[in-house]
Amino acid sequence: MQQSDSIQSIVIVGGGTAGWMTAAALANAIRTGCSITLIESEEIGTVGVGEATIPPIRTFNETLGIAENDFVRATQGSFKLGIQFEGWGSEKSRYFHPFGTHGRNLDFVPLHQYWIAAQREGRAPELDELCMAWAAAKRGRFAHPSPEPRNVLSTFDYAYHFDAGLYARFLRSYAEQRGVVRVEGKVGEAGLDGQTGHVSHVQMEDGRRIEGQLFIDCSGFRGLLIEGALQTGYQDWRHWLPCDSAMAVPCERAGEFTPYTRSTARAAGWQWRIPLQHRTGNGHVYCSQFISDEEAAAVLMANLDGKAQGEPRKLSFVTGRRNLFWNRNVVAVGLSGGFMEPLESTSIHLIQAAISKLIALFPDRTFDPLVIDEYNRIAINEFERIRDFIILHYKLTSRTDSELWRYCAAMDVPETVTWKIEHFRRNGRLVQRDADLFGPPSWLAVHVGQGNMPEGTDPLLPLRGVDHADYLRKLEAALARAAEAMPGHADYIARNCAA
């Protein structure tokens, strides 16, 4: 590649979490020869309800050289060991989706197979009790995992809860210190090159014209460039994921300062609870076909820990994705590329994943179709595998108390979901496909937690000649002892990263 083929100007349209994560990462990766401009308007609000994350966010911050305590302090953050689900399998059910594993495999047969056999004989603890993340979470404890692989404290992982608006502000400072130029104002329209069909510039409402070679669309649901200018098209997944609205409101922090997110199923959707240092984030995700906005807001307000800090704010969305995430010279990052409902806290991860792929497959000015096709192949696979995991939560319900849950239990789902459900139902096997963000421990938690109990076990199990019921009890006790020795979540934050 000639130096003259290098990308020399990048324009990011839109700020918020997606825009400033992109700007910060590109400013860290590109040290010379390329300008980075971010356009945002103070008048346009950001969605900013994504306050819960999954463990890969730690890699993103570490790559940028951001110290954890500084980040948690600046974003009023807290720690997250997983998600507790209430009322999903049945109205009375409760289970934990942990970050980390259930114990540790001892031999050829996965540990959960021994648990299934012991459970069938009435000799097993609850599956959650074999998980270090839950042992700590249910006691309100937090510490960092151990690097020693033989220690039970090495079997869990963690992420964060944080104020997304404060995170964007934190990253803006980081990016501007490294040369990113912020332009205030609203984009009116995008201009296309007559020969290539690429976006050549954006025209601001006040008449300014900003040219670029690579454009990153972080304009949210509007998809100003990817859809408005390039008409890429969108796949609607509401037949599998019927929730299309959310009401969000923060409240005063009260009750337990839990090191985990809580998701509580409601008649027409579900409610999130995300504890931060200065408040608790709450939202009611629902299907507007089965409940009115006024009723949805009332359900939310009736189920808060503390006094509401304002009125509920409504968001409308269509779960799905663009036909392409990268079209010509435009890459869609964040909500402009697609929307995954927030059940498993993947929105910020999908921003991070898009940025990582862009850096790994960074183009030159020829915009080689081979590179673009590979980016789209990986991005589409990842998006669809995350979709499958979220569909699993809705499909595996035995609830019949409301229209939404009856619809979900009966709905046809993609073959990729049926395939996993049937493998587990027959003999407890956790099979994987390429680009599965959520691995076997995550699928195990939902299968068992929502009642998809296997009819049999791995055929190899009875041939091993091992009785692990005693080991399971010892493991449960070891996890409990380790958790009791950890500091409290609030104490850990007070000592290390209080805002």
N, C-alpha and C positions, 0 to 999 in steps of 0.2 A: 504493500500500500504506500502510495506517495504521501508525503506530508500534506500536500494540497488537498487530498481526499478526506482528511480528518474533519470531523464535526467541529466547527468553531463557534457555534452559538446554539444554546438550548433555551427554549422558552417554556416555562411551566405556567399553565393557565389555571389559577385557583390556589388558595392557601389551605388553611385548616391542617388537620393531621396529615392527610395525603400529600399536600403540596410541600409542607415543610419537612416531612420525612424524606421526600424525594430530593428536595434541595440540599438537605444536610448530607445525605448519602452521596450524591453526585459531587458536592463540593469536597467531600473527603476523598473520593476516588480520582477526581480530575484536578491536577495541581497546576497545569499551565496550558495556554493555547486555546482555551474555550471559555466563552462567557456563559454565565447562567443567570437568567432573569426570571423572577417570579412575579406574576401579576395577580393581585387580589384587591378586593374592595371591602372596606370597613362596613359598607351598607349591606353586603350580602352575608347573612349568617351562615355558620357551619352547622352540620348535623350534630357532631360532637357529643353523641350519647355513648360512644364506645369507650367505656371506662374500664373494661376488663380485657385481659390479654391471655395468651398462652405462652409456654416457655421460650419459643424462638425469639421473642422480643429481647431477651437478654443478649443473644448473639448480635442483634442489630445495634444495641447500645454499646456493647463491647467493641464492635468493629469501628464505631465512631470514637472510641476512647473515652466514653462517658462513664464516670464513676457511679456505681449503683446508689450509694448514699446521697450523693448530690442530686441525682435524678429523682429519687423517691421524695427527698425534701422539697425540691422545686415543684413537684406535681401533686403535693398533698397525698402521696401514694400510700399503699399498703401492700401486703403480700398475699398471694393466691396459691393455694395448694390443690385446687380443683373446683368442681361445681357439685353442690348438693341438689338433687332433683326430688321434688315432693309432688306426689299425686299424678305422676306420669303413667306408670304401668296400670295402676288402679288408683282410686281416690285416696286410699290409705297408704300407698306405697311410698317408700323413701329409700334413696340410694345415693352413693357418691361416685362421681367420675373423677378419678385421681390423676394428678400429674405424677407419673411413675408407675411401678409395677405392683402386682399383688405378690408379695414375697419374692422368691427367686427360684427359678427352675433348678431342680436337683439332678435330674438325669435326662434321658431321651424324651420323656413324656412331660409336657408342660404341667406346672404345679396345679393349675385349675382343674386338670383332669382328675387328680387325686382328691381335690376338693369336691368335685361332682360326685365321685364314688362315696366319699365320706358323708356328704350331704344326704345322699339317697338312703344311707343307713342311719341317719339321724345323729351322726357323730361329728358334725362339722360346725364351726362357728359361722357367723354371717360372713359373706365374702369380703365386705368392707373391712372387717376386723383383721384381715390378712394384708392390709395395705398401710404402709408407713405414712403416706400422705394423710389418710383418714385418721390414723391414730393420733397424729399431731393436730389435725384440723378440728376434730370433735372436742379436743381439750383446749382449743384456743391457743395453741403453741406454734412457735416458728423458730427455726434456726436454718443455717445453710446445710445442704447435703454434705456428707462426708466423702472425701476422695478415696477412702479405703474401700475397695470393692467387697470385702468380706463383712463389712459393718452394715447392719440393717439401715443405718442412716444414709447409705448410698443408694437406696432403692426408690427415692422420691425425687421429684423435680418441682419447680415453682415458677410462677410468673407474677404479674402485678395487677393491682387496681390503681388507676390514676385519673386525674382530671385531664381529659383530652385537650381542652382549651389551653391549660397550663403547659401541657407537653408540646403543643404547637408553638407556643411562645418561647419555650426553652430551646427548641430546635431552630426557631427563627434566629435567635441570638447566635447560636452555633454557626448557622449557615452564613449569616451576614458577616461574621468575623472572618470567614473564609472566602469572601468575595462575592457572594450571591447578592444581586441587586434586586430590591423589591420595588415594584411599580404599583402605586395606588390608583385604582380606577376600575371601571367596568368595561368589559370587552363587548363591543357592539356586534361585530361579525368577523368571520375569518375569510381571507382571500386565498384562492387556489391558483397554482401555477398552471397556465394554459396547456403546457406540454406534458408535464408529469402527473398532474392532478394532485400533487402534494400541497399541503398548506404552506404558503409562502410568507404570510404575515397575519397578524390580528389587528383589526382596526378598533381603537378605543372609542367609546361614546363621545369623548371630547375631541376626537379628530386625530389623536396621535396614532402613528402606525409603528408597530413593533414587529420587526422581521426576525426570522430564525430558520435554522436548518432542521433541528429535531424539536418536536413539540410534545410536551407531556400534558395530557388532559386530566386535570384534577378538579374539574368543575362540578363534581357531584352528579346527582341524578340527571341533570340537564344533558351532560355529555356534549358540551358546546362544540367541541372539535370532532370527536369520534363519531357522534351521531348528527349533530347540527350541520357540520360542514361535509362530512364524508358519508353520512347515511349508511352506517355499517350494519344496522339491523340488530334485533334483540330477541333472545329466546325467553319466553315466559314460562316459569316453573310453578305457577300457582296451583296447578292441578295436583302437584305433589306436596307443595309447601304453601298451604292456603292462607296463612296470615299475611295481611297486606297493609297493616296499620300499627302504629304504636303511640301510646301516650307516655311522656317522660316527665318526671318531676323529682328534684332533689328534696331531701328532708333533713332535719337536724339529726345528728348522729345520736342514736339511743340504742339500748339493747346491747347485744354481744358485738364486740369488734372482731368479727370472724375472719380468719385467714382463708376464706373461700367465698365464692359467689353462690347465691341461692337462686334456683329457678323453680317457681311454684306454678303448677298447672292450674288454670282457671277454666270456667265453662266454655269460653270461646277463644282461648289462647293460653298465655302464661305470663307470669310477672317475674322481673329480675330484681335482685337486691345486691348492691355493690357497695361495700363499706370503704370509705375514704377517711383520711384523718379529720377533715373539716366538715364532712357531711356524708349522707348515704345516698347513692344514686338508685333510683327506682324507675321502673317502666312496665307498662302493660302492653304486650305484643298480642294482637288479636286479628281475627278474621271479620271484616266489616259486613260480611254476608250474614253473620250470626249474632251480631251485637251492634248497637248504635254507638256513636262516639260518646254521647253523654253517659250511657251506661258503662262503657269501658273506662271513662274517666272516674266515675263513681266507684267502680271496683278497685281501681288503683288507690284512690284517696282513702278508701276504707281500710286499706291493708298496708299502712306505713308504720314504721317503728316510732317516728317522731313527728314533730310539727312540719308541715309542708313549707318549703321555701319558694313559694310562688304558685302559679296555676299550671296545670298539666299542659304540655306542649305537644301538639299532634304532628306525627310524621306519617306520610303515605309512601308506599314503596311497592315495587313489583319484583319479587324474588326471581332471579335469573341472571343471564349474562349476555354481553354483546356477542355477535357472531364471531368477531375477531377482537382481541385485546390490542393488537398492533395492526394498524391499517395504514399503508403508505409510510408517511413520516410522522405518524401520530401514535403514541402509546398511551392507552387509558390506564390510569392508576387510581385505585379506590372506587368510589361509588359510580364513577363514569364508566367503569368497565363492567360492573355488575353488582348485584346486591345479594348477599347471603344473610338471611335473617340472623339476629345476634345470639341465637340459642347457645352456641359453643364458642362465643367470643373470638370469631375468626376475622372480623373486619380489619383490624389493625394488622393482623398477620398477612392478610391478602395484599395489603399495601406493601408490606415488607417483602413478600415473595415476588411481587411485580418488580420492585426496585432491584432485588438481587438478580433476577433473570435479565433485566435490562443491562446491568453492569457486566454480567457474564457473557452476554451476547450483544455487546455495545456495537453499534453500526458505524460505518463510515458514510460518506455522502452518496455512495452508490445505492445504499439501502438494499443490499443483496436479498432477493426474495427467499433464498435458502435460510438465511438467518431469521428473517421475519416468520417464516413457516415453522421453524423449530421453536421459537418463542411461543407462538400461538399453540402449538401442539402441547408443550409442557403446561402452559397456563390453563388451557381448556381441560386437560386431564386432572390437574390439581383442583380446579373449581368443581368439576363434576364428582370427584371422589369426596370432597368435603360435603357437597350436596347430598350424596348418598348417606353419609353418617348422620346428617341432620334429619333426613327422611326417616331413618331407622327409629328415632325417638317418637315420631308421630305414628308410624305404622305399628310398632309394638305396643299397642295399648289395648287393655281389656275394658276400658271405660265405655259405658253405654248411656251415661247420664245426660249427654248433650249432643246436639247435632254435629258439632265439630268433631268430637271424638268418634262418633259413629261413622262419619265420613272417612276419617283417617284410618280407622281399623279396616274398613272395607276397600279402600282405594287400591288400584293397581300401582305398582312401583316399578322403577327400572330393573331390568334383569340383573344388573350389577348389585342391587340390594337384595333381591330374592335369592340370588346365588349364595350370598354370605349368610342370610337368615337360615336357609336350608342346611348348609354345611354345619352350622352350629346346632340347629335343632336335632339333626340326626345323631351326631356323635361329639358335639362340643368342640369341633375344629374351627380355628380362627384363620381363615384364608385371606390372603392379601392380593391386591393388584398394584400396578405401578402408580406412583404418586399418591399413595395413601398418607396423608398428613397424620391422621389418627391411626395409631398402630393397634395391635392385638389387645393390650390392656384396656384401651378405651372402648373398643367394641365389646369386650368381655363385660365391662361394667354395665353397659346399656342392655345387652342381651339378658344377663342375669337380673339386673335391677328392674327390668320391665317384663320379666316372666317368661322369656323364651328359654325355658330349661330343656337341656338335651334329653332325647329319648334313650341314648346310649352313651358310651364313652369311646375313646380311642381304642381300637381293637388290640393295640399293643399293651394297654394297661394291665389286664389280668395276667399277661405273660411275664410281667416284670416281677411278680411275687413280692411286692412291697406293700406294707400297710402304713400309710402316711397320716392316719388320723391323729396319732400321738404327736407327730412332727407339727401338724397344723396347730394343735393346742399350744405347743412350745413356741411356735412362731408368733402366735397371737400375744402370748405373755411377753416375749422379747420386744415386740413392737410397742406394747403398752409401757414397759419400763423405759425404753428409749424416749418415748414421747413425754413421759412424766419429768424427765431430766432436762427437757428443752425449756427455754425461757418463754414467757407468755408473749403473744403477738404484740400486744400494746406495749409491754416492757421492752421488747426488742426494738421497736420503733422509737420509743422514748429515749433509749440509750444511744441509738445509732443514726437516726434519720428523721427526727421530728421536724415538721415544717416550722 
